[in-house]
Amino acid sequence: MNYYVGQTLWYAPEHGKGSEVQIAKLGRKWAFLKETWAGRFDMETGYIDGKGFTSPGRVFEDQLVYEEYCRTQLAWTALGRVFRHDPSVDIRVRDVSGAARLLGIQEEWAHELARISPSG
């Protein structure tokens, strides 16, 4: 994302309620926020500088992007819980391969399939 001075972003702290913040200054690595204790964020990752500790949060393009990110994280976590169990009797390799293709992980899947395949 290309940032600019004066741009309004959504700050999502690890704990607590989010809020709008504005960029006051841009450096090579960090963007500095205007009138907020959060200070600065890494322009590549969006994470707030934790000053040697865990980041206290991150910034997003806006609140809607943040909310979509949260929904995606919740859906991914729920999906992960389902996959911790053995597959049902009705699931076949082609089904798993199709799901991998939809999720954009077909390359990793192909590598794993070749590793476990009796022919290869």
ABEGO torsion letter per residue (X at the ends): XBBBBGBBBBBBBABEBBBBBBBABBBAABBBBBGBAAGBBBAAAGBBBAGGBBBAEBBBABAAAAAAAAAAAAAAAAAAAAAABBBBAABBAAAAAAAAAAAGAAAAAAAAAAAABAAX
